[in-house]
């Protein structure tokens, strides 16, 4: 009798264990894998990565974003170097496919084709294309560093960000209540001799075409930034988010002066958080607290068809976790191979950087309640 009872207890226990395993597996299949405590804190903010480039439609990756409660601004860049998308329209359409598949997890930042600058109807055609994308749902427009660093007009002069021929495009973006995300100029190291300690050393080794130190006939950084500032002044109703700390990454005081001078200007931290990490800690912390309404979170992470989705998820999650540890804790962490101490920003500042500021500066970045 006792042996029989022991047998049935064992069977019952095994059944319970099986049910638990099945339940856990089903929960994981539904994209509800429990997050570590620190990532749960990040997810609770409904964070917005305002600077990403996602062009691979993969349900597994979308589940990954939902697990983190991460929203994306999917940015299209008009660059000739993108071998996967030599035609801008095809790139925009692929980004639209990703946004549509995301079911509200991502929104589109479109772009106009700067390489048609010399066409007689350049501005009018660009406005028509942007209007179509706005009607589709695009919330922002990207202008890239090829303006000021690569693009030339018919006379052979470099086209700068404040060129009057771009003015109708800026006015149209503002009239539609959209945002211009402006990656104009590059880090200081782009114009300086090679320095292996620079955060951007490997980038210019891999992309020598953008290394201005070896192209002295190209515009200097100061000229590009001055033209960007003039554009801000000439378009006071245009919301502009300066990508990559507004390309003023080494001088937080200079960023602050732009904030004080141009109320229509904010910056993202995409691919430049390392520059905050190598600043004196107190200076970086005080800067982020003082200008807590003018900074939005971003990463510059990408996902293309050629990439393995599982590997990409690990890369993205590691970046999100590292950034969150840096901004939210005072722990000693490693950031891009550098030992740094986290900033331990106040909760209300974290919420602004990771969510609220994006809503204010990029209208429509997340769906309104009830929609």
N, C-alpha and C positions, 0 to 999 in steps of 0.2 A: 504494500500500500504506500509506504513512505517512498519507495523507489519510483512508483508511478507518479506520485505527487511531485517529486523532484523533477521527473521528466517533463511534466506539463508546465511547471514553473519555468524550466529552461526554454521550452518551446515558446511560451508567452513572452519571455524576456527577449528572445531572438526576434519575435514578431514586432515588438515595440521598437527594437533597435532598427529593424528594417524600415518601419514606418517613418522613424525619425530621419533616417538617411534619405529616403524618398522625398520627404517633405523638404529637407534641406536642399536636395538636388533640384526640386521643382522651384524652390525660392531662388536658387542661383540661376536656373534657366530663365526665370522671369526678370533677370537683371537686378535682383534685390540682394546681392552679396553684401553682407555687413561691411561697413567701412571702418578703418581704424578711427579712434576717437578724435585725433586731430583733423582728419579729413571730414569727419561728420560735422565738426565745427565749421569748416569751410563750406560744406554743402548746405548748411543751414542758412547761409547768406544768399542762396540762389545766385552764385557767382557768375559774372559775365566776363569772358575772355574777349575783349574788344579788338583783338588783332590776331587772327588765325587765317590759315589758307587751306581749306579742306575741299578736295575735289574727287575723292573716292567715296562712292555711295556704298556703304557696307553696313547692314543692320547691326552687326556686332559692335561696330564703332559707335553707332548712335545709342545703343544700349549702354555702352561705356560712359558716354556723356550724361545720359539720364541718371546713371548710378551716382555720378558726382554732382548732379543737379547743375551741371555746367552749361551755360548758354554761350553761343559763339556769334561774333560778327565775322562772317566769312568774306574775306577781302580778296578781290580780284586786282592783280597788278598788271599793268600794261607794259610788259618788258619783252624785248626781242630775244632774250637769252633763255626763255622757257621752252625747251625742246619739246615738251609734252603738249604745249598749246601754242604753236606758232601764230595762230589766228586768235585775236582777242575775243571775237564773238563766240567761238567754240569754248573758250575758257569761261566766259560769262554764263553760257548755257549749262556747262557742267556745274558751276557753282549754284545755279538756280536748282538743278536737280538735287544737289546735296541739301540745300535749304528746304526744298519741298519734302524730301524724304525725312527730314528731321522732325517734322510735325511740331514746329514751334520752338525747337531747341536752338535753331540758328536763323540768322537774318543775313541779307545780302548787302555787301558794299561793292558797288559796281565801279567801272572805270571808263574813261573815254580814251580814244586812240591818239596819243600825242604825235605819232609818226605821220599823221595826216595833216600836220600843222600847216604845211605850205599849200594845201588845197584851197581853192578860192572860197569854198563854203565850209571851211573847217569848223568854225564855231557853231554855225547853224546846224550842221549835221551832228555835231557832238551833243548839242542841246536836244535835238530830236531823239537821238539814241538814249540819252539819259532820261528823257521824259517817258520813253517806253519802259525803261527799267524801273522808274519810280512807280509807274502804273502797275507794274508787276509786284512791287513790294519792296524795292531797294530802299534802304534807310540812309545810305551814305555813298560818297564817291571818293575814290582813292586817286591822289596825284603822287607820282613817284619821283625818285631822285634823278631819273633821266632828264627831267626838267631842271635845268641848271648845270647838269654835269655831262650830258650826252647830246641832247636834242639841239639841232641848229636850224635856223630859218634859211630861206633861199639865198640870202646874202652871205651865209656862212657864219653868222653870229649865233652864239649860244642863246637859247631861249630861256629867259629867267622867269621865276614864279609870278612876278608882277607885270609880265608882258601884257600890254593893253589888249592884244588879240585873245587872251584868255579871259578877259573881263566878262563877256557875255555868259560864259560857262559858270563862273563864280556867282554871278547875279541870279542865274537860273537855279542853282543849287540852293541859294538862300531863299529865293521866292517860293520854292517847294518845301521849305522847312526842313531840308536835309542837312547833313553834316559833311564837311570836307575833312578827310583823314589825309594828312600831308606828311609824307616822308620826303623831306627836302634837305639836301646836304647829307653829310655823313659824320662819324666821330672825328675828333681832331686828328687822330692817328692816321687818317686817310691822307692827310697832307704832310705828314711827318716822316722822318727816316724810320726804317724798320725797327721795331722794338718787340722782342720776344715776350716781354711782360705785359704787353697790351692785350686787353680782352679781345681785340679784333685782329690780332696778328695772323691767325690761321685763315680768317675770311679773305684778307687781301692776298695771301699766298694762293688761295684757291680761285680768287676772282681778280686777277691783276688788272683787268680792264677798268675796275673801279678804284684802283690805287692811284690817287691823284698826285702823290709825291713824285711819281715817274711820268706825269703828264703836266708839266708846268704851264702849258699853253691853255689849260682849262681854267674856268673860274675858280677863284679862291673861296674858301668856306665863308669868310666874312661877307663877301659880295652876295652869295646865295642867301645867307641868313638875313642880310639887309633887304633883299628883294622879297623874301618871305614876310618880313615885318611890314614892309610897305604894302603888301597884299592884305595883311590883317588890317592895316589902317584904312585902306581904300574900301574894304568890305566889312563895315562894322556890324552888319546884320547877318553875316555868315559865321556859323559856328565852325571853328577849326580845331581839330585835335591833332597836335603835333606828334607824329609817330616817333617812337624811340627817344623819349624825353626831349622832343623838339630839336634833336641833334645838338643840344647844348649839355650833353651828359656829364661833362667834366666840371661844369660850373653852375652849381645850384643857384647861386646869386643871380646869374644872368637869366635863368629860367624865371626866377621870382620877379625880376624887373619886367619881363614880358607879361607876366600875369598882372602886375600892377598897371601896366600901360595899356594892355589889350584885354578888355573884359570878355571878348569873344574867343579867347584862346585857352585851351587846356592841353595836356600832354598825356600820352600813354607811356607805360614803362616797358613795352615789348622789347625783348632782347637787350634791354639796358638796365635791368635790375642789378646786374653785376656792378654797374657803375655806382649805384646807391650803396652796394655792399662794401665797396672799397673807399667810400668817403669816410671821414671821421664819423663814428656812430651817432654822436649827439647832433651833429650838423644835419645828417640825413634825416634823423628822427624829427628834429625841430622843423625842417623844411616840409616834410610830409604832413605834419600836424598843422602848421601855419597855412599851407595851401591845400588843405584836405578836400576842398570843393573843386579842385582843378586837375586832379590826377585820376586816371582810369587804369584799370588793370588790363594787361595784354601780354602775350607771350611770343608771337611770331612763329608758333608751331605750324607744321604743315602735314598734310596727308594727301598723297598722290597715288594713282593706280599702281605705280611701280613699287610702292612700299608695302611691306607685310603688315597687316592690320594689328596682329597681336603685338608685334615689336613696337609699332607706333603707339599703341595704348600704353605700353610700359614707359616709353619716352615721355609721353604727355603727362601721365600720372606722376612720374618722378619730378617733372618740371613744376607741376602744380603743387606737389608736396613740399618741394624745396622752397619755392616762393612763399608758400603759406608759413612755413617754419621761420623764414627770414622776417616776414612782416609781422607775424602774430606772437612770436615767442622771443625770449631773451637767451635762448640756448646757443651754444657754440655749434655752428654748422659749417659744412664745406660748400662753398658756392663757386662753381667753375674752377675747382682746384685751389681755392683760397679759403683759409680759415677765417671766419667772420662771426660776429655775434648778432643775433636777431635783434630787431628793433622794438619788439613788444609794443606795437601801436595800440592805442585804446580801441575798444570794440567799435565805437561809433565811427572812428576813422577807417577801420578795416571795412566796415559796411559801406562807407562812401566809396572807397577805392575799388572794392570788388563788385559793387552793385549800383548804389544810388547815383553816383556820378555818371555812369554810363547811361542811365535812364534820362538824366538831365541833359547830357551833351549829345546823345544819339537817340533822337526821338523815335519810338517804335522798336527799340532794341529788344524789348520783351513784350509779349502780348498783354494788353490791359485785362484786368479781372473781368470775367464774363465773356471774353471774346475767344 
